[in-house]
């Protein structure tokens, strides 16, 4: 369980270095909103990591075992990529920024794929709910350090030094990888065909396979689209980077921790499917809070209230979502199947978020967040196909 927490931290830290922190840097450098929104495309590796996940399943490096060997290599490369990103200049050479950010997301996505496989193989089915909650908490802690700590530091030191500090902060993940045990798996693919074709054949043999993928895409799409533009939104309505770092990130972090822990406990009683219904509805309502904040303006109390509710609901929803994806993977093909599912989960963050800057410019902040709230509906409609609300609890048993 401790390993799940620490590996979650290692996976969460690099994510916002190419989103929130980079957005703040580009905003400060005078880059327009449209270009900032398009920068989310550098997150493409998060959506296609299933393409190279079979390699992680099939081959074992000559050190630390199948999972930890790949994990160590990805983590060391990630540290170098983060440090390199800090040496770029958003206003002078945006293409170089995009290239460096792409390498960060590539090695970060590889780390995610290996950690997801490790967690599924290391935990028994009964531990997945709590293990997922601890992973999410560690993930959020890493995001807090990167975004909250990074933004506060950026008010006092250059962004280049912020990224160097964040690269060093990835060291706990490296230490965890070296010290952790290698999970025991009785069966592993022995050929590339077994690593590539068999996992997909096994997954798509399920009756609701395609609908589940569609559900994974849409379940958090509204929340994801809103989150993609929150940093420019906060800055635009008058909050300082320090206010964002303290109220939004530090205060919001604890709300997320509480949300994921409460979500993990509630799943023990409600089951995963019913939790997806309840937490999904709460996510949609919480997104509407940003539309209200757009009308109120730079009021610290209102910001704290909106952030507390949004992060609480998001933490609960993410815990249920991660547990759901882990529960439907076959341990024989963990890296490939989980990478496929989590790639679809990450698609909105890259593809749907790419146009959010232009949408916000066109309709204004208030209407933008109302639109994001409405985007929660398709996910709940799709959930009804394989977990109808009145019978969702029975299906969990």
C-alpha positions as CSV (number, residue, x, y, z in Angstrom):
1,X,0.0,0.0,0.0
2,X,2.9,2.4,0.8
3,X,4.4,1.6,-2.6
4,X,1.1,2.5,-4.3
5,X,1.2,5.9,-2.5
6,X,4.8,6.6,-3.4
7,X,4.4,5.5,-7.0
8,X,1.3,7.6,-7.3
9,X,3.4,10.6,-6.2
10,X,6.0,9.8,-8.9
11,X,3.3,9.6,-11.6
12,X,1.4,12.7,-10.5
13,X,4.3,15.1,-10.2
14,X,5.2,15.4,-14.0
15,X,1.6,15.7,-15.2
16,X,1.0,19.3,-14.4
17,X,4.5,20.4,-15.4
18,X,3.3,20.4,-19.0
19,X,-0.2,21.7,-18.1
20,X,-0.7,24.1,-15.1
21,X,2.9,25.2,-14.6
22,X,3.6,25.5,-18.3
23,X,0.4,27.4,-18.8
24,X,1.4,29.9,-16.1
25,X,4.8,30.3,-17.7
26,X,3.4,30.9,-21.2
27,X,0.7,33.3,-19.8
28,X,3.5,35.3,-18.1
29,X,5.5,35.3,-21.3
30,X,2.5,36.8,-23.2
31,X,1.6,33.7,-25.3
32,X,-2.1,33.9,-26.5
33,X,-4.8,31.6,-25.1
34,X,-5.3,29.7,-28.3
35,X,-1.6,28.6,-28.4
36,X,-1.8,27.7,-24.7
37,X,-4.8,25.5,-25.4
38,X,-3.0,23.8,-28.3
39,X,0.0,23.0,-26.1
40,X,-2.2,20.3,-24.5
41,X,-1.5,18.3,-27.7
42,X,2.0,17.5,-26.3
43,X,0.1,15.1,-24.0
44,X,-0.6,12.8,-26.9
45,X,1.6,10.0,-25.4
46,X,-0.8,9.7,-22.6
47,X,-3.5,8.7,-25.1
48,X,-1.5,6.3,-27.2
49,X,0.7,4.6,-24.6
50,X,-1.0,1.3,-25.3
51,X,1.0,1.3,-28.6
52,X,4.3,0.5,-26.8
53,X,2.8,-1.1,-23.6
54,X,3.1,-4.6,-25.2
55,X,6.9,-4.1,-25.3
56,X,6.7,-3.5,-21.5
57,X,4.7,-6.7,-21.1
58,X,6.8,-8.9,-23.4
59,X,10.5,-7.9,-22.6
60,X,12.4,-7.9,-19.4
61,X,15.4,-5.6,-19.0
62,X,18.6,-7.3,-17.4
63,X,18.1,-5.5,-14.1
64,X,15.4,-5.3,-11.3
65,X,12.9,-7.5,-13.1
66,X,10.2,-7.0,-15.7
67,X,8.3,-4.1,-14.0
68,X,11.0,-2.3,-12.0
69,X,13.6,-2.4,-14.8
70,X,11.4,-0.5,-17.2
71,X,10.2,1.8,-14.4
72,X,13.7,2.8,-13.4
73,X,14.7,3.5,-17.0
74,X,11.6,5.7,-17.6
75,X,12.1,7.6,-14.4
76,X,15.7,8.5,-15.1
77,X,14.8,9.7,-18.6
78,X,11.9,11.7,-17.2
79,X,14.1,13.5,-14.8
80,X,16.4,14.6,-17.6
81,X,13.4,15.7,-19.8
82,X,11.9,17.8,-17.0
83,X,15.2,19.6,-16.4
84,X,15.6,20.2,-20.2
85,X,12.1,21.7,-20.4
86,X,13.1,24.3,-17.9
87,X,15.9,25.5,-20.2
88,X,13.5,26.5,-23.1
89,X,11.9,29.9,-23.8
90,X,8.1,29.9,-24.5
91,X,8.0,33.3,-26.2
92,X,11.1,32.9,-28.3
93,X,11.0,29.2,-29.3
94,X,7.6,27.7,-28.7
95,X,8.4,24.7,-31.0
96,X,11.3,23.8,-28.7
97,X,9.0,24.1,-25.7
98,X,6.6,21.7,-27.3
99,X,9.4,19.2,-28.2
100,X,10.8,19.2,-24.6
101,X,7.3,18.9,-23.2
102,X,6.5,16.0,-25.5
103,X,9.5,14.1,-24.2
104,X,8.3,14.8,-20.6
105,X,4.9,13.4,-21.4
106,X,6.3,10.4,-23.3
107,X,8.5,9.2,-20.4
108,X,5.8,10.1,-17.9
109,X,3.2,8.0,-19.9
110,X,5.7,5.1,-19.9
111,X,6.1,5.4,-16.2
112,X,2.3,5.4,-15.8
113,X,1.9,2.3,-17.8
114,X,4.4,0.4,-15.8
115,X,3.1,1.6,-12.4
116,X,-0.5,0.7,-13.4
117,X,0.7,-2.8,-14.3
118,X,2.7,-3.1,-11.1
119,X,-0.2,-2.0,-8.9
120,X,-2.6,-4.5,-10.6
121,X,-0.2,-7.4,-10.2
122,X,0.9,-6.5,-6.7
123,X,-2.5,-6.1,-5.1
124,X,-5.2,-8.8,-4.8
125,X,-8.7,-7.9,-6.0
126,X,-10.0,-7.1,-2.5
127,X,-7.2,-4.5,-2.1
128,X,-7.9,-2.6,-5.3
129,X,-10.3,-0.1,-3.9
130,X,-8.1,1.0,-1.0
131,X,-4.9,0.7,-3.1
132,X,-6.5,2.9,-5.8
133,X,-7.4,5.5,-3.2
134,X,-3.8,5.6,-1.9
135,X,-2.5,5.8,-5.4
136,X,-4.8,8.7,-6.2
137,X,-3.7,10.5,-3.0
138,X,0.0,10.0,-3.9
139,X,-0.8,11.2,-7.4
140,X,-2.5,14.3,-6.1
141,X,0.4,14.9,-3.7
142,X,2.7,14.9,-6.7
143,X,0.4,17.2,-8.6
144,X,0.3,19.5,-5.5
145,X,4.1,19.7,-5.3
146,X,4.4,20.4,-9.0
147,X,1.6,23.0,-9.4
148,X,1.1,24.5,-6.0
149,X,4.8,24.4,-5.0
150,X,5.9,25.3,-8.5
151,X,3.6,28.3,-8.8
152,X,4.6,29.7,-5.4
153,X,8.3,29.2,-6.3
154,X,7.8,30.9,-9.6
155,X,6.8,34.1,-7.8
156,X,10.4,34.2,-6.4
157,X,12.7,32.3,-8.8
158,X,12.8,31.8,-12.6
159,X,10.8,29.0,-14.1
160,X,14.0,27.4,-15.3
161,X,15.0,26.8,-11.7
162,X,11.5,25.6,-10.8
163,X,11.7,22.8,-13.4
164,X,15.2,21.8,-12.1
165,X,13.8,21.5,-8.6
166,X,10.9,19.4,-9.8
167,X,13.3,17.1,-11.7
168,X,15.2,16.5,-8.4
169,X,11.8,15.9,-6.6
170,X,11.3,12.8,-8.8
171,X,14.1,11.0,-6.8
172,X,11.7,9.5,-4.2
173,X,10.1,7.6,-7.1
174,X,13.5,6.2,-8.2
175,X,14.3,5.1,-4.6
176,X,10.9,3.4,-4.3
177,X,11.5,1.5,-7.5
178,X,14.8,0.2,-6.4
179,X,13.6,-0.8,-2.9
180,X,10.2,-2.2,-3.8
181,X,9.6,-5.9,-4.4
182,X,9.0,-7.3,-7.9
183,X,5.4,-8.6,-8.3
184,X,5.0,-12.3,-9.0
185,X,3.0,-13.1,-12.1
186,X,2.5,-16.8,-13.0
187,X,1.9,-16.1,-16.7
188,X,3.5,-13.6,-19.0
189,X,3.5,-13.3,-22.8
190,X,6.4,-15.1,-24.5
191,X,6.0,-13.6,-28.0
192,X,5.2,-10.2,-29.3
193,X,2.0,-11.6,-30.9
194,X,0.9,-12.8,-27.4
195,X,1.8,-9.4,-26.0
196,X,0.0,-7.4,-28.7
197,X,-2.9,-9.4,-30.2
198,X,-4.0,-11.6,-27.2
199,X,-4.6,-8.7,-24.8
200,X,-6.8,-7.0,-27.3
201,X,-8.6,-10.2,-28.3
202,X,-9.2,-10.9,-24.6
203,X,-10.6,-7.5,-23.9
204,X,-12.8,-7.1,-27.0
205,X,-14.3,-10.5,-26.5
206,X,-16.4,-8.9,-23.7
207,X,-20.0,-8.0,-24.7
208,X,-19.8,-4.4,-23.6
209,X,-16.1,-3.8,-24.5
210,X,-16.7,-0.9,-27.0
211,X,-19.3,0.8,-24.8
212,X,-16.9,0.6,-21.8
213,X,-14.2,2.4,-23.8
214,X,-16.7,5.1,-24.8
215,X,-17.7,5.5,-21.2
216,X,-14.1,5.8,-20.1
217,X,-13.7,8.7,-22.7
218,X,-16.7,10.6,-21.6
219,X,-17.0,10.0,-17.8
220,X,-14.6,12.8,-16.8
221,X,-14.5,14.8,-20.1
222,X,-16.4,17.8,-18.7
223,X,-14.2,17.9,-15.6
224,X,-11.1,17.5,-17.7
225,X,-12.0,20.3,-20.2
226,X,-12.7,22.7,-17.3
227,X,-9.4,21.8,-15.6
228,X,-7.4,22.4,-18.8
229,X,-8.1,26.2,-18.6
230,X,-8.4,26.9,-14.8
231,X,-4.9,28.4,-14.5
232,X,-5.4,31.1,-17.2
233,X,-9.0,31.6,-15.8
234,X,-7.7,32.3,-12.3
235,X,-5.0,34.7,-13.6
236,X,-7.5,36.4,-15.9
237,X,-10.0,37.2,-13.2
238,X,-7.4,38.7,-10.9
239,X,-5.8,36.0,-8.7
240,X,-2.0,36.0,-8.2
241,X,0.2,33.0,-8.7
242,X,0.8,32.8,-4.9
243,X,-3.0,32.8,-4.3
244,X,-3.4,30.1,-6.9
245,X,-0.6,28.1,-5.3
246,X,-1.9,28.4,-1.8
247,X,-5.7,28.3,-2.1
248,X,-6.2,26.3,-5.3
249,X,-3.4,23.8,-4.9
250,X,-2.7,23.5,-1.2
251,X,-6.2,23.9,0.0
252,X,-7.6,21.9,-2.9
253,X,-5.2,19.1,-2.3
254,X,-6.6,18.3,1.1
255,X,-10.1,18.3,-0.3
256,X,-8.9,15.8,-2.9
257,X,-7.2,13.6,-0.3
258,X,-10.4,13.6,1.8
259,X,-12.5,12.9,-1.4
260,X,-10.4,9.9,-2.5
261,X,-10.3,8.4,1.0
262,X,-14.0,8.9,1.4
263,X,-14.5,7.4,-2.0
264,X,-12.4,4.4,-1.2
265,X,-14.4,3.7,2.0
266,X,-17.7,4.3,0.3
267,X,-16.8,1.9,-2.4
268,X,-16.5,-0.9,0.2
269,X,-20.2,-0.3,1.0
270,X,-21.7,0.9,-2.3
271,X,-19.6,-1.1,-4.8
272,X,-17.7,0.4,-7.7
273,X,-20.7,0.8,-10.1
274,X,-23.0,2.7,-7.8
275,X,-20.1,4.8,-6.7
276,X,-19.5,5.8,-10.4
277,X,-23.1,7.0,-10.5
278,X,-23.0,9.1,-7.4
279,X,-19.5,10.5,-7.8
280,X,-20.1,11.3,-11.5
281,X,-23.1,13.4,-10.6
282,X,-21.2,15.3,-7.9
283,X,-18.4,16.0,-10.4
284,X,-20.8,17.6,-12.8
285,X,-22.3,19.8,-10.1
286,X,-18.9,20.9,-8.9
287,X,-17.8,22.0,-12.4
288,X,-20.7,24.5,-12.4
289,X,-19.1,26.2,-9.4
290,X,-16.4,27.7,-11.8
291,X,-19.2,29.5,-13.7
292,X,-20.4,31.0,-10.5
293,X,-16.8,32.1,-9.6
294,X,-16.5,33.8,-13.0
295,X,-19.4,36.0,-12.0
296,X,-18.1,36.7,-8.5
297,X,-14.6,37.5,-9.5
298,X,-11.3,37.4,-7.5
299,X,-12.9,36.6,-4.1
300,X,-10.6,34.4,-2.0
301,X,-13.5,32.9,0.1
302,X,-15.5,32.0,-3.0
303,X,-12.4,30.5,-4.6
304,X,-11.8,28.3,-1.5
305,X,-15.4,27.1,-1.5
306,X,-15.5,26.2,-5.2
307,X,-12.1,24.5,-5.1
308,X,-13.1,22.5,-1.9
309,X,-16.2,21.1,-3.6
310,X,-14.6,20.5,-7.0
311,X,-11.6,18.7,-5.5
312,X,-13.7,16.6,-3.1
313,X,-16.0,15.4,-5.9
314,X,-13.0,14.9,-8.3
315,X,-11.1,12.8,-5.7
316,X,-14.1,10.6,-5.1
317,X,-14.8,10.2,-8.9
318,X,-11.2,9.4,-9.7
319,X,-10.8,6.8,-7.0
320,X,-13.9,4.9,-8.3
321,X,-12.8,5.4,-11.9
322,X,-9.3,4.0,-11.3
323,X,-10.7,1.0,-9.3
324,X,-13.2,0.3,-12.1
325,X,-10.5,0.2,-14.8
326,X,-8.2,-2.0,-12.7
327,X,-11.0,-4.4,-11.9
328,X,-11.7,-5.2,-15.5
329,X,-8.1,-6.0,-16.6
330,X,-6.7,-9.5,-17.1
331,X,-3.5,-9.9,-14.9
332,X,-1.9,-11.8,-17.7
333,X,-1.9,-8.7,-20.0
334,X,-1.9,-5.9,-17.3
335,X,0.3,-3.3,-18.9
336,X,-1.3,-3.5,-22.3
337,X,-5.0,-3.7,-21.2
338,X,-4.7,-1.0,-18.5
339,X,-2.7,1.2,-20.9
340,X,-5.5,0.8,-23.4
341,X,-8.1,1.9,-20.8
342,X,-6.1,4.7,-19.3
343,X,-5.2,6.0,-22.8
344,X,-8.9,6.4,-23.5
345,X,-9.2,8.0,-20.1
346,X,-6.5,10.5,-21.1
347,X,-7.8,11.3,-24.5
348,X,-10.1,14.2,-23.4
349,X,-7.1,15.8,-21.6
350,X,-5.3,16.0,-24.9
351,X,-7.8,16.1,-27.7
352,X,-10.9,17.7,-26.2
353,X,-8.8,20.2,-24.2
354,X,-6.9,21.4,-27.3
355,X,-9.7,23.7,-28.4
356,X,-10.7,24.9,-24.9
357,X,-8.7,28.1,-25.2
358,X,-10.5,29.1,-28.4
359,X,-13.8,28.1,-26.9
360,X,-13.2,30.2,-23.7
361,X,-12.2,33.2,-25.9
362,X,-15.4,32.8,-28.0
363,X,-18.1,32.4,-25.3
364,X,-16.5,33.8,-22.2
365,X,-15.5,32.0,-18.9
366,X,-19.0,31.6,-17.5
367,X,-20.6,29.9,-20.6
368,X,-17.4,27.9,-21.0
369,X,-17.8,26.2,-17.6
370,X,-21.5,25.8,-18.1
371,X,-20.7,23.9,-21.3
372,X,-18.2,21.7,-19.4
373,X,-20.9,20.9,-16.9
374,X,-23.2,19.7,-19.6
375,X,-20.5,17.5,-21.0
376,X,-20.9,15.2,-18.0
377,X,-24.2,13.8,-19.3
378,X,-22.8,11.5,-22.0
379,X,-20.7,9.5,-19.5
380,X,-23.7,8.9,-17.2
381,X,-25.8,7.8,-20.2
382,X,-23.2,5.3,-21.3
383,X,-22.8,4.0,-17.7
384,X,-26.4,3.0,-17.8
385,X,-25.7,0.5,-20.6
386,X,-23.6,-1.8,-18.4
387,X,-24.5,-0.6,-14.9
388,X,-28.1,0.6,-14.7
389,X,-28.6,2.6,-11.6
390,X,-31.2,0.6,-9.6
391,X,-29.2,-2.7,-10.3
392,X,-25.7,-1.3,-10.2
393,X,-25.1,-2.5,-6.6
394,X,-26.2,-6.1,-7.5
395,X,-23.8,-6.2,-10.4
396,X,-20.9,-5.3,-8.1
397,X,-21.5,-8.4,-6.0
